[in-house]
């Protein structure tokens, strides 16, 4: 057999598989997901008053005392940068991690000096992705006093909203209870607009 007689079938199969797996299949899957899972395929965006306020799947960098703060982010060059998803890769004995945690605890204490409760761990440690949109209910409730004071509303109202936005484990046992920080903060803005 000559080289030419072997090249033609190989080239034909290469072109056929490239079109099939590189164009047709991805187009089909994209089309099906855009129909069957419209919200998720569009990024699970939260739209309020005609404006995109964020995604339910990506953490937001809230820093004002009037808002509940999410988990720290180790993404660079800025917090909650979806293009730079990564963890800090710092182990529990790494002095840099210990310094970062201490600094975060000090910042939380400075923002709410009257709060003597233990600081929940998810408020001082970044997640593996650096983009978690959720915190534990304990972390949200820890911040209720500061948020209520900054907004001039009753702490019980903030706690009520935390409980309203608490998501339960899938099927009752898969995962942990969690609070979507963006959804909670948007609801806070509806109840008591930020000053």
C-alpha positions in Angstrom: 0.0 0.0 0.0 1.2 3.4 -0.8 1.3 6.4 1.5 -1.4 8.2 -0.5 -3.9 5.3 -0.3 -3.5 5.4 3.5 -3.7 9.2 3.8 -7.1 9.7 2.2 -9.1 7.5 4.6 -7.2 8.9 7.6 -7.8 12.5 6.5 -11.5 11.7 5.8 -12.0 10.2 9.3 -10.1 13.1 10.9 -12.3 15.7 9.2 -15.5 13.7 10.0 -14.6 13.2 13.7 -13.6 16.9 14.0 -16.9 18.1 12.7 -18.9 15.5 14.7 -17.1 15.9 18.1 -15.8 19.4 17.7 -18.9 21.2 16.3 -22.0 19.1 16.0 -22.0 17.4 19.5 -21.1 20.7 21.4 -23.8 22.6 19.5 -26.4 19.9 20.3 -25.4 19.9 24.0 -25.4 23.7 24.2 -28.8 23.8 22.5 -30.4 21.3 24.8 -29.0 23.0 28.0 -30.2 26.4 26.8 -33.7 24.9 26.4 -33.9 22.5 29.4 -31.7 24.5 31.9 -32.1 28.0 30.7 -31.2 29.8 34.0 -28.1 27.6 34.7 -26.9 27.8 31.1 -26.9 31.6 31.3 -24.8 31.6 34.5 -27.5 31.6 37.1 -27.6 35.4 37.0 -29.6 37.4 39.5 -31.4 40.2 37.7 -33.0 43.0 39.7 -34.7 46.1 38.2 -33.4 45.1 34.8 -29.7 45.0 36.0 -27.5 42.0 36.6 -26.6 42.0 40.2 -24.4 38.9 40.2 -24.6 35.2 40.0 -26.0 32.7 42.5 -23.0 30.6 41.8 -20.1 33.1 42.3 -19.2 34.8 45.6 -19.4 38.6 45.7 -17.0 40.9 47.5 -19.2 42.7 50.0 -17.2 45.0 52.4 -19.7 47.5 53.7 -20.9 47.0 57.3 -24.5 47.1 56.0 -24.0 43.8 54.2 -23.4 40.2 55.3 -19.8 39.3 54.2 -19.0 36.1 52.4 -16.1 33.8 52.7 -12.6 35.3 52.1 -11.4 34.7 48.6 -7.9 33.7 47.6 -8.3 34.5 44.0 -6.1 37.0 42.3 -5.6 39.8 41.5 -8.8 40.7 43.3 -11.2 38.9 45.6 -13.9 36.7 44.0 -12.3 36.9 40.5 -14.1 34.1 38.5 -11.2 34.2 36.0 -8.7 33.3 38.7 -10.4 30.6 40.6 -8.0 29.0 43.0 -7.3 28.3 46.6 -4.4 29.6 48.6 -2.8 26.2 48.8 -1.6 27.0 52.3 -1.6 24.1 54.7 -2.7 24.4 58.4 0.8 24.8 59.7 1.8 27.5 57.2 2.6 30.7 59.1 1.1 32.8 56.2 -2.3 31.0 56.7 -2.2 31.6 60.4 -1.3 35.3 59.9 -4.2 35.7 57.3 -6.7 34.0 59.7 -5.6 36.2 62.6 -5.9 39.3 60.4 -9.4 38.3 59.3 -10.4 37.7 62.9 -9.0 41.1 63.9 -11.0 42.8 61.0 -14.2 41.1 62.0 -13.7 42.1 65.7 -12.9 45.7 64.6 -16.1 45.9 62.4 -18.2 44.7 65.3 -16.4 45.3 68.7 -19.5 44.4 70.8 -19.7 40.9 69.3 -17.9 38.5 71.7 -19.1 35.3 70.0 -16.6 32.9 68.6 -15.9 33.7 64.9 -17.2 30.9 62.6 -14.3 29.3 60.6 -15.8 30.0 57.2 -15.5 33.7 57.8 -11.7 33.5 58.2 -10.7 30.7 55.8 -11.0 30.8 52.0 -12.5 27.9 50.1 -10.8 25.6 47.6 -12.2 27.6 44.7 -12.0 31.0 46.3 -15.5 31.7 44.8 -18.0 30.2 47.3 -21.3 32.1 47.2 -22.5 30.5 50.5 -21.6 30.8 54.1 -22.9 28.8 57.0 -26.0 30.0 58.9 -23.8 30.5 61.9 -21.5 32.8 59.9 -24.5 34.8 58.7 -26.0 35.0 62.2 -22.6 36.1 63.6 -22.9 39.2 61.5 -26.6 40.0 62.2 -25.8 42.6 64.9 -23.4 44.6 62.8 -25.8 44.6 59.8 -28.8 45.5 61.9 -26.9 48.4 63.6 -25.6 49.7 60.2 -29.0 49.6 58.6 -30.9 50.9 61.6 -33.2 47.8 61.9 -33.9 45.3 64.6 -31.5 42.4 64.8 -34.4 39.9 64.9 -35.4 41.1 61.4 -31.9 40.3 60.1 -32.0 36.9 61.8 -35.4 36.2 60.2 -34.0 36.9 56.8 -31.0 34.7 57.5 -33.4 31.8 58.3 -35.5 32.6 55.3 -32.4 32.3 53.0 -31.0 29.1 54.7 -30.8 26.4 52.1 -31.0 22.8 53.5 -29.0 19.8 52.4 -30.1 18.1 49.2 -32.4 15.2 49.9 -32.1 16.0 53.6 -28.6 14.7 54.0 -26.3 15.7 51.1 -24.2 18.7 52.0 -24.6 21.3 54.8 -27.0 24.0 55.6 -25.9 27.2 53.8 -26.9 30.8 53.1 -26.4 32.4 49.7 -24.8 35.8 50.6 -25.9 37.6 47.4 -29.6 36.6 47.8 -29.6 37.6 51.5 -28.0 41.0 50.8 -30.4 41.7 48.0 -33.3 40.9 50.3 -31.8 43.1 53.0 -31.7 46.0 50.5 -35.5 45.4 49.8 -36.3 45.3 53.5 -34.1 48.2 54.7 -32.3 50.0 51.8 -28.6 50.6 52.4 -27.8 54.1 53.6 
